[in-house]
Amino acid sequence: MRSRESAPAAAAITSSAIVQFEEGQASPADIRAFLEAVRGSNAIQCEIVLQSFNSWSSNHAPDRDSLAWRVTMVTHRRITSPELVPDLVTAMKSGDACAARVAARMLGRSELQPARRELLSALGDSDAQVRQLAAIGLGFSNDSTTSRQLVGALADRDARVRAAAAWALGAVHEH
């Protein structure tokens, strides 16, 4: 087991064994390796991993060969392999802050119905962090059919879940 200090996300992600970041769909093994690579990352490293390419203007987009571009391509991939859904759910519920955040976003960006069902189910999880991540994942789904469940999450006993649900409602209705 590695410590937080020995698992810098940038170094792990640049390893050639982690993910083939070229255009196209990464394999399930690549995605699993990516999730493993971000485990133990500190909050700043994780935020770098999660930076949204969409927030960069076209004049300031990173070079396609840069680490920032390659990481963005992984975190923004649409998961099309149903076999990955259980792995992503496990990562989201793992307790590892970075792997959980990455997994929730990947589940949300997936167009697979099992991924959507898992996120909706996780809104009722006993762990507030899992409920919060589920709301965030649903926000990344851009699926306004989840609004009823997100409105229900606005009454959650945990303020972080309520805030995530409010953000998610805005996100799914802005598209």
SULHUTA-V247701 format. One record per residue. N is the residue number from 1. OMEGA is omega as a letter, one per 40 degrees, with the letter a starting at -180 (none if undefined). Layout:
n->(N:N)
omega->(OMEGA:OMEGA)
This chain:
n->(1:2:3:4:5:6:7:8:9:10:11:12:13:14:15:16:17:18:19:20:21:22:23:24:25:26:27:28:29:30:31:32:33:34:35:36:37:38:39:40:41:42:43:44:45:46:47:48:49:50:51:52:53:54:55:56:57:58:59:60:61:62:63:64:65:66:67:68:69:70:71:72:73:74:75:76:77:78:79:80:81:82:83:84:85:86:87:88:89:90:91:92:93:94:95:96:97:98:99:100:101:102:103:104:105:106:107:108:109:110:111:112:113:114:115:116:117:118:119:120:121:122:123:124:125:126:127:128:129:130:131:132:133:134:135:136:137:138:139:140:141:142:143:144:145:146:147:148:149:150:151:152:153:154:155:156:157:158:159:160:161:162:163:164:165:166:167:168:169:170:171:172:173:174:175)
omega->(a:i:i:a:a:a:i:a:a:a:a:a:a:i:a:a:a:a:i:a:a:i:a:a:i:i:i:i:i:a:i:i:i:i:i:a:a:i:i:i:i:a:a:i:a:i:i:i:a:a:a:i:a:a:i:i:a:i:a:i:a:i:a:i:a:i:a:i:a:i:i:a:i:a:i:i:i:a:a:a:a:a:i:a:i:i:i:i:i:i:a:a:a:a:i:a:a:i:i:i:i:a:i:i:i:i:a:a:i:i:a:i:i:i:i:i:i:i:i:i:a:i:i:a:i:a:a:i:i:i:i:a:i:i:i:i:i:i:i:a:a:a:a:i:i:a:a:a:i:i:i:i:i:i:a:a:a:a:i:i:i:i:i:i:i:i:a:i:i:a:a:a:i:a:none)
